[in-house]
Amino acid sequence: MLGVATDPLSVLDGERAMDEDRLNMEIRKFLKIVGITSQREIELAIRRAIATGQITGSETLSATMVLTIPAIGLAHQIDGTLGLA
């Protein structure tokens, strides 16, 4: 007989530690805000940089996003590129 895997997010000392559905929804809401505001800030910064001649608009820009949640010791970095042309 196979054992049932225990999800470390849902059980703590035999009791439910949190509402996983609520956690999922809260994470999704946070990430939606992050995505919308980040896109807006990136677009504005790129338009300003083109307008001032800092960039031409044909570059590929390096980008880094850092997610931190100090209370749980989370520091997660995502590196990528943004091709403009």
WOBELJO-V248387 format. One record per residue. RES is the residue in three letters. NEAR is the number of other ideal C-beta (glycine too) atoms within 12 Angstrom. Layout:
res = (RES;RES)
near = (NEAR;NEAR)
This chain:
res = (MET;LEU;GLY;VAL;ALA;THR;ASP;PRO;LEU;SER;VAL;LEU;ASP;GLY;GLU;ARG;ALA;MET;ASP;GLU;ASP;ARG;LEU;ASN;MET;GLU;ILE;ARG;LYS;PHE;LEU;LYS;ILE;VAL;GLY;ILE;THR;SER;GLN;ARG;GLU;ILE;GLU;LEU;ALA;ILE;ARG;ARG;ALA;ILE;ALA;THR;GLY;GLN;ILE;THR;GLY;SER;GLU;THR;LEU;SER;ALA;THR;MET;VAL;LEU;THR;ILE;PRO;ALA;ILE;GLY;LEU;ALA;HIS;GLN;ILE;ASP;GLY;THR;LEU;GLY;LEU;ALA)
near = (3;4;5;8;9;13;13;11;18;19;15;12;8;8;8;16;16;17;12;16;13;15;17;15;13;16;19;14;14;17;16;14;14;19;15;14;15;23;17;14;16;22;16;14;20;26;16;15;19;19;13;12;9;14;19;15;19;11;17;15;22;12;21;15;21;14;17;12;13;8;7;10;8;12;13;13;12;14;12;14;12;22;13;19;12)
